[in-house]
Amino acid sequence: DRKEYNGADQTLTIPAANAEGVVVGETLSLTGATITGQDVATYTELDGAYSWSVAKADESDSTGNYTIEVTGSLEIYKSTMSVEAEDYSGIYDGQPHGIQNVTPSVAAGTTVYYSTDNETWSETAPTWTDVEVDAESGEPAAHTVYVKAVNANYEDATTSATVTITKKAITVNATDRKEYNGADQTLTIPAA
């Protein structure tokens, strides 16, 4: 049997109806033949003791005429999850900035990885501090950060977001009042 991972124990009950080798007219009763698993894997070990008996058509016991082997397979396969991330766009402030609000839909057991080339991954999110200008457009560069959420019980989830740092405008203003003297007069605007 195949079941999608759901975070809880899942059980396969092996029914007597699946039995082969019972003589026509006789009936197998089988109880407690179960296989239980929770995480993604294939389980074949029975949970514990089970009971069984075989009855003839007249309902007399025929169990002593048989041996029994009970087997089964429970496959729990990966479920799906998602991951979200938001772009960062801001004016240069001398501080490092990265993508924001990285949120996998499943937090427990999930590791988030980051990449700038979609090939080399790290648990440390990349950040940028300075303005970088795109050589072709002359506009501030948008740095793409790829995000991958990994969990043993889920298919990997991916997304991407960008970091853009724009130039900060500087305004310098000064005023002075001087009396006319017939000569050139200069106002020096200090940086500080």
KABEL-V498304 format. One record per backbone hydrogen bond with DSSP energy under -0.5 kcal/mol. NH is the residue of the N-H (numbers start at 1). CO is the residue of the C=O. E is the energy in kcal/mol with one decimal. If there is no record, write none. Layout:
BEGIN
nh->(NH;NH)
co->(CO;CO)
e->(E;E)
END
This chain:
BEGIN
nh->(3;5;10;12;13;14;14;15;18;19;26;27;29;31;34;35;37;41;43;43;47;51;53;55;56;59;62;63;65;66;71;74;75;75;76;76;77;77;79;84;86;88;90;92;97;100;103;103;105;110;111;113;114;115;121;122;125;128;134;138;141;143;143;144;145;146;146;147;148;149;150;150;151;154;155;157;159;161;163;164;165;166;166;188;189;190)
co->(75;77;37;35;11;12;33;13;15;16;23;55;53;51;32;12;10;76;41;74;34;31;29;27;60;56;54;54;62;63;69;43;1;73;41;74;3;75;153;103;100;162;164;166;128;86;84;101;82;107;150;148;122;146;119;114;123;97;139;134;132;141;163;142;161;115;144;159;113;157;111;148;154;151;79;149;147;145;143;88;141;90;164;186;187;188)
e->(-2.9;-2.8;-3.1;-3.0;-0.6;-0.6;-3.1;-0.7;-1.5;-2.1;-2.4;-2.7;-3.2;-2.7;-1.3;-2.0;-2.3;-1.1;-0.5;-3.3;-3.1;-2.5;-2.1;-2.5;-3.2;-2.2;-3.4;-0.7;-1.9;-2.0;-0.6;-2.9;-3.2;-0.6;-3.0;-0.6;-2.3;-0.6;-2.2;-2.1;-3.3;-2.8;-2.2;-3.0;-2.3;-2.9;-2.7;-0.6;-3.3;-1.8;-2.6;-3.1;-3.3;-1.8;-0.5;-2.0;-0.6;-2.5;-3.4;-2.6;-4.0;-0.7;-2.9;-0.6;-3.4;-3.2;-0.5;-3.0;-2.4;-3.0;-2.8;-0.5;-0.5;-2.1;-2.9;-2.1;-2.0;-2.0;-2.1;-2.6;-0.6;-2.7;-0.5;-0.5;-0.6;-0.7)
END
